[in-house]
Amino acid sequence: MTGSMDALTKQTAAPGLTLASVPEPTIGINDVLIRVDRVGICGTDVHIADWNEWAQGAVHAPLIVGHEFVGEIAQVGANVADFNSGDLVSGEGHVVCGRCRNCMAGRRHLCAQTSSVGVDRPGAFAEYLALPMTNVWLHDAGVDRDVAAIFDPFGNAVHSALQFPVLGEDVLITGAGPIGLMACAVARHAGARYVVVTDVNPHRLELARALGATRAVDIRETSIEAVQHDLGMREGFDVGLEMSGSPDAFHAMLANMCHGGKIAMLGLPDRPFEIDWNLVIHDMITIKGVFGREMYETWYMMTVMLQGGLDVAPVITHRFHYTDHEAAFAAVRSGQAGKVLMHWQEEP
């Protein structure tokens, strides 16, 4: 393909995004060209648009942004044998080297040479996206397209929520952003007894209730200790999922874990912060950092859980056409939204 296409781009090293006409991508023999249908807006996209300190150090303009998407295959390279035009697909946004020790051992999510779609290489906020065939996920026919568009963050939620066994356990989630909300639904689906979600945003706490939270707690009004008492819990939470990046939230989580409790950390703090290592050591707490998804076991788990009745669709609250991208980003920044989608092929 040699024409031009619309794309949402970071044109200069300054705040803002620009809807521009850019060349359509070309593909190599091992690549797939995808006609993008709809996309999800991630916090990373907002950071790039706002040009915060992280974006200034990580992103080089010009760049097409975005990494959450679903679309149909438009063209395949000469070496691609297991995808066909018209297939409904999403893509793993972490493109790995394939040759390092972790990649060779099948631990591709641990590749230190990862290149990220929409950050290090052209992204999905465009009419077309080119990806290596090894990064393409073929969707089950029964998956709703809106949910398919957010398999990337849904995968973050699954990867975090299932780091440790949750069947019959009590789970504390700090942070009711879209990933924390989906992690709540995943933990309930996986058999957790109680799932308590904390935040300071009333709108998102309502979404947490809709996604199955046992208790959705405004931490400014009710302490985690009080919730434990109300639920008859005596020894603290078994599993913690830190999704907020807030030092205060992490400190509160740490203080409410049982002896031997396990914490998965996905939320990225804005700055380094101290924690009470004496508490971690004395209570034998396990803390594990989580990033992205396992390729491709997490994708398989997502599909199977959806087939088994898991419903994460309530996390999607807003839909816009891509020409309304400023309104879409404003909805994300407002804090009065869950997941925000943009459609590229037709009006939502």
C-alpha positions as CSV (number, residue, x, y, z in Angstrom):
1,M,0.0,0.0,0.0
2,T,1.4,3.4,-1.0
3,G,-1.3,5.9,-0.2
4,S,-1.8,8.2,2.7
5,M,-3.9,7.8,5.9
6,D,-5.1,9.7,8.9
7,A,-3.2,9.2,12.1
8,L,-3.1,10.8,15.6
9,T,0.5,11.9,16.0
10,K,3.0,13.6,18.3
11,Q,4.5,16.0,15.8
12,T,6.8,18.0,18.0
13,A,8.5,17.8,21.4
14,A,5.7,19.8,23.0
15,P,2.2,19.2,24.6
16,G,-0.6,18.2,22.2
17,L,-1.4,15.7,19.5
18,T,-2.1,16.4,15.9
19,L,-4.4,14.6,13.5
20,A,-2.2,14.3,10.4
21,S,-2.1,12.7,7.0
22,V,0.9,10.3,6.9
23,P,2.0,7.6,4.5
24,E,0.4,4.2,4.9
25,P,2.8,1.6,6.4
26,T,4.5,-1.0,4.2
27,I,5.1,-4.5,5.4
28,G,7.9,-7.0,5.1
29,I,7.6,-10.7,4.4
30,N,7.0,-11.6,8.1
31,D,4.6,-8.8,8.8
32,V,0.8,-8.2,8.8
33,L,-1.0,-5.0,7.8
34,I,-4.1,-4.3,9.9
35,R,-7.0,-2.0,9.1
36,V,-7.7,-0.5,12.5
37,D,-11.4,-0.6,13.6
38,R,-11.3,0.9,17.1
39,V,-8.8,1.8,19.8
40,G,-8.6,2.4,23.5
41,I,-6.9,5.4,25.1
42,C,-4.3,4.5,27.7
43,G,-2.7,6.6,30.5
44,T,0.5,6.3,28.5
45,D,-1.2,8.1,25.5
46,V,-2.3,10.9,27.9
47,H,1.3,11.2,29.2
48,I,2.6,11.5,25.6
49,A,-0.1,14.0,24.7
50,D,0.6,16.1,27.9
51,W,4.4,15.7,27.3
52,N,5.2,15.0,30.9
53,E,8.7,14.2,32.2
54,W,8.5,10.5,31.4
55,A,7.3,11.2,27.8
56,Q,10.1,13.8,27.3
57,G,12.7,11.1,28.1
58,A,11.0,8.2,26.3
59,V,9.4,9.5,23.1
60,H,11.0,10.9,20.0
61,A,8.7,13.0,17.7
62,P,7.3,12.6,15.1
63,L,5.4,9.4,16.2
64,I,2.0,7.8,15.7
65,V,0.8,7.1,19.2
66,G,-1.5,4.4,20.6
67,H,-1.2,0.7,21.3
68,E,-4.7,-0.7,22.2
69,F,-6.7,-1.7,19.2
70,V,-8.8,-4.2,17.2
71,G,-9.0,-4.4,13.4
72,E,-9.1,-6.7,10.4
73,I,-6.1,-8.0,8.5
74,A,-5.8,-6.1,5.2
75,Q,-2.6,-7.7,3.9
76,V,0.0,-10.4,4.9
77,G,3.6,-10.8,4.0
78,A,4.9,-13.5,1.8
79,N,6.1,-15.7,4.8
80,V,2.8,-15.4,6.7
81,A,0.8,-18.6,6.4
82,D,-1.6,-18.6,9.4
83,F,-3.4,-15.3,9.0
84,N,-5.8,-14.3,6.3
85,S,-7.3,-11.1,5.0
86,G,-10.4,-10.2,7.0
87,D,-9.3,-12.0,10.2
88,L,-10.3,-10.0,13.4
89,V,-7.1,-9.4,15.4
90,S,-5.4,-7.3,18.1
91,G,-1.7,-7.2,18.7
92,E,0.8,-7.5,21.5
93,G,2.2,-4.1,21.9
94,H,5.7,-5.3,23.1
95,V,7.8,-6.2,20.1
96,V,10.7,-8.4,21.4
97,C,14.1,-9.1,20.0
98,G,13.6,-12.9,19.7
99,R,17.3,-13.7,20.4
100,C,18.1,-12.9,24.0
101,R,18.2,-15.5,26.7
102,N,14.6,-14.8,27.9
103,C,13.2,-14.8,24.4
104,M,15.0,-18.0,23.5
105,A,13.6,-19.6,26.7
106,G,10.0,-18.6,25.8
107,R,10.0,-15.8,28.4
108,R,9.4,-13.1,25.9
109,H,7.6,-10.8,28.3
110,L,11.0,-10.5,30.0
111,C,12.9,-9.3,27.0
112,A,15.2,-6.4,27.9
113,Q,15.2,-5.2,24.3
114,T,11.5,-4.7,24.0
115,S,10.2,-2.0,21.6
116,S,6.7,-0.7,22.4
117,V,4.1,0.1,19.8
118,G,3.1,3.8,20.1
119,V,6.1,4.7,22.1
120,D,9.2,3.4,20.3
121,R,7.6,2.5,17.0
122,P,4.5,3.6,15.0
123,G,1.3,3.1,16.9
124,A,-2.3,2.1,16.4
125,F,-4.1,5.5,16.4
126,A,-4.2,5.4,12.6
127,E,-6.2,3.8,9.8
128,Y,-3.5,1.1,9.3
129,L,-0.9,-0.6,11.5
130,A,1.9,-2.9,10.5
131,L,3.1,-5.6,13.0
132,P,5.3,-8.7,13.0
133,M,3.1,-11.8,12.6
134,T,4.5,-13.0,16.0
135,N,2.7,-10.0,17.6
136,V,-0.7,-10.6,16.1
137,W,-3.6,-12.3,18.1
138,L,-6.5,-13.8,16.3
139,H,-9.7,-13.2,18.2
140,D,-12.3,-15.8,19.0
141,A,-15.4,-15.2,16.9
142,G,-17.5,-14.6,20.0
143,V,-15.4,-11.7,21.4
144,D,-17.2,-8.3,21.4
145,R,-15.2,-5.8,19.3
146,D,-15.2,-3.2,22.1
147,V,-13.7,-5.7,24.5
148,A,-11.3,-6.9,21.8
149,A,-10.0,-3.3,21.5
150,I,-8.9,-3.3,25.1
151,F,-7.2,-6.7,25.2
152,D,-3.9,-5.0,26.0
153,P,-5.0,-3.4,29.3
154,F,-7.3,-6.3,30.0
155,G,-4.1,-8.4,29.7
156,N,-2.4,-6.2,32.3
157,A,-5.3,-6.9,34.7
158,V,-5.2,-10.6,34.1
159,H,-1.4,-10.8,34.4
160,S,-1.5,-8.9,37.7
161,A,-4.6,-10.5,39.2
162,L,-3.3,-14.0,38.6
163,Q,0.3,-13.6,39.7
164,F,-0.8,-15.4,42.8
165,P,-3.6,-17.9,43.5
166,V,-6.8,-16.1,44.5
167,L,-9.3,-19.0,44.8
168,G,-10.9,-18.6,48.2
169,E,-8.6,-15.7,49.1
170,D,-9.3,-12.1,50.2
171,V,-8.0,-9.6,47.7
172,L,-7.2,-5.9,48.2
173,I,-7.0,-3.7,45.0
174,T,-5.7,-0.1,45.5
175,G,-6.6,2.0,42.5
176,A,-9.9,1.8,40.5
177,G,-8.5,2.9,37.2
178,P,-9.6,0.7,34.2
179,I,-7.0,-1.9,34.9
180,G,-7.8,-2.1,38.6
181,L,-11.5,-2.4,37.7
182,M,-10.9,-5.2,35.3
183,A,-8.6,-6.9,37.8
184,C,-11.5,-6.8,40.3
185,A,-13.7,-8.7,37.8
186,V,-10.9,-11.2,37.1
187,A,-10.3,-11.9,40.8
188,R,-14.0,-12.5,41.4
189,H,-14.2,-14.8,38.3
190,A,-11.1,-16.7,39.5
191,G,-12.8,-17.5,42.9
192,A,-11.7,-14.8,45.4
193,R,-13.8,-14.7,48.5
194,Y,-13.7,-10.9,49.1
195,V,-12.4,-8.3,46.6
196,V,-12.1,-4.8,48.2
197,V,-11.3,-1.9,45.9
198,T,-10.1,1.5,47.2
199,D,-9.9,4.8,45.5
200,V,-10.9,8.5,46.0
201,N,-13.0,8.8,42.9
202,P,-16.7,8.2,43.5
203,H,-17.4,7.6,39.8
204,R,-14.8,4.8,39.5
205,L,-15.9,3.3,42.8
206,E,-19.4,2.9,41.3
207,L,-17.8,1.2,38.4
208,A,-15.9,-1.1,40.8
209,R,-19.3,-2.2,42.3
210,A,-20.6,-2.9,38.8
211,L,-17.6,-5.1,38.1
212,G,-18.1,-7.2,41.2
213,A,-16.3,-5.5,44.1
214,T,-17.4,-6.8,47.5
215,R,-16.7,-3.4,48.9
216,A,-15.7,-0.2,46.9
217,V,-14.1,2.1,49.5
218,D,-13.4,5.8,49.4
219,I,-10.3,5.7,51.5
220,R,-10.8,9.3,52.7
221,E,-14.0,8.2,54.5
222,T,-13.5,4.6,55.5
223,S,-10.3,2.8,56.5
224,I,-9.2,-0.6,55.2
225,E,-9.1,-1.8,58.8
226,A,-12.8,-0.9,59.3
227,V,-13.7,-2.8,56.1
228,Q,-11.8,-5.9,57.4
229,H,-13.8,-5.6,60.7
230,D,-17.1,-5.3,58.8
231,L,-16.3,-8.4,56.7
232,G,-15.2,-10.4,59.7
233,M,-11.6,-10.7,58.5
234,R,-9.1,-11.5,61.2
235,E,-5.7,-11.8,59.7
236,G,-5.5,-9.3,56.8
237,F,-5.6,-9.7,53.0
238,D,-4.0,-12.6,51.3
239,V,-3.3,-10.9,48.0
240,G,-2.8,-7.3,47.2
241,L,-2.9,-5.7,43.7
242,E,-1.4,-2.2,43.8
243,M,-2.8,-0.4,40.7
244,S,-2.6,3.3,41.7
245,G,1.1,4.2,41.9
246,S,0.3,6.1,45.1
247,P,2.8,5.7,47.9
248,D,0.0,6.2,50.4
249,A,-2.1,3.5,48.8
250,F,0.9,1.1,49.0
251,H,1.6,1.9,52.6
252,A,-2.0,1.2,53.5
253,M,-1.9,-2.1,51.6
254,L,1.2,-3.2,53.3
255,A,-0.3,-2.4,56.7
256,N,-3.3,-4.6,55.9
257,M,-1.7,-7.7,54.5
258,C,-1.7,-11.1,56.4
259,H,1.6,-12.7,57.4
260,G,2.9,-14.3,54.2
261,G,0.7,-12.0,52.1
262,K,1.6,-11.5,48.4
263,I,1.5,-8.2,46.5
264,A,1.6,-7.6,42.8
265,M,2.6,-4.1,41.8
266,L,1.5,-2.7,38.4
267,G,0.9,1.0,39.3
268,L,3.9,3.2,38.4
269,P,4.8,5.8,41.1
270,D,5.7,9.3,39.9
271,R,8.7,9.2,42.2
272,P,10.7,6.9,44.4
273,F,9.4,6.4,47.9
274,E,10.3,4.7,51.2
275,I,8.6,1.7,52.6
276,D,8.9,-0.1,56.0
277,W,11.2,-3.0,55.1
278,N,11.0,-4.2,58.7
279,L,7.3,-4.9,58.1
280,V,8.0,-6.6,54.8
281,I,10.6,-8.9,56.3
282,H,8.9,-9.6,59.7
283,D,5.6,-10.4,58.0
284,M,7.3,-12.3,55.2
285,I,5.5,-10.3,52.4
286,T,6.2,-11.2,48.8
287,I,6.3,-8.1,46.5
288,K,6.4,-8.7,42.7
289,G,6.6,-6.1,40.0
290,V,4.3,-6.7,37.0
291,F,4.6,-5.2,33.5
292,G,2.6,-6.0,30.4
293,R,1.4,-9.5,29.6
294,E,2.9,-12.9,29.2
295,M,3.2,-13.7,25.5
296,Y,0.9,-15.4,24.9
297,E,-0.5,-17.3,27.8
298,T,-2.2,-14.2,29.2
299,W,-4.0,-13.7,25.8
300,Y,-5.2,-17.3,25.9
301,M,-6.4,-16.8,29.5
302,M,-8.3,-13.7,28.5
303,T,-10.1,-15.4,25.7
304,V,-11.0,-18.5,27.9
305,M,-12.3,-16.4,30.7
306,L,-14.5,-14.4,28.4
307,Q,-15.8,-17.7,26.9
308,G,-16.5,-18.7,30.5
309,G,-18.7,-15.8,31.3
310,L,-16.3,-13.0,32.5
311,D,-17.8,-9.6,31.6
312,V,-15.4,-6.6,31.6
313,A,-17.5,-4.6,29.2
314,P,-18.9,-2.3,32.0
315,V,-15.4,-0.7,32.2
316,I,-16.0,0.9,28.8
317,T,-17.9,4.1,29.4
318,H,-17.2,6.4,26.4
319,R,-17.0,6.0,22.6
320,F,-15.9,8.7,20.1
321,H,-15.0,9.0,16.5
322,Y,-11.3,9.6,16.0
323,T,-12.0,13.0,14.6
324,D,-13.3,13.9,18.1
325,H,-10.0,12.9,19.7
326,E,-9.8,16.0,21.8
327,A,-13.1,15.2,23.4
328,A,-12.0,11.6,23.9
329,F,-8.8,12.6,25.7
330,A,-10.8,15.2,27.7
331,A,-13.0,12.4,28.9
332,V,-10.0,10.4,30.1
333,R,-8.5,13.4,31.9
334,S,-11.9,14.2,33.6
335,G,-11.7,11.2,35.9
336,Q,-15.4,10.6,35.1
337,A,-14.8,7.8,32.7
338,G,-13.7,4.2,32.7
339,K,-12.2,3.0,29.4
340,V,-12.6,5.4,26.5
341,L,-12.6,4.1,22.9
342,M,-12.1,5.8,19.5
343,H,-13.6,4.4,16.3
344,W,-11.6,4.6,13.1
345,Q,-13.9,3.0,10.5
346,E,-17.3,4.5,11.3
347,E,-19.2,6.6,13.9
348,P,-19.8,4.7,17.2
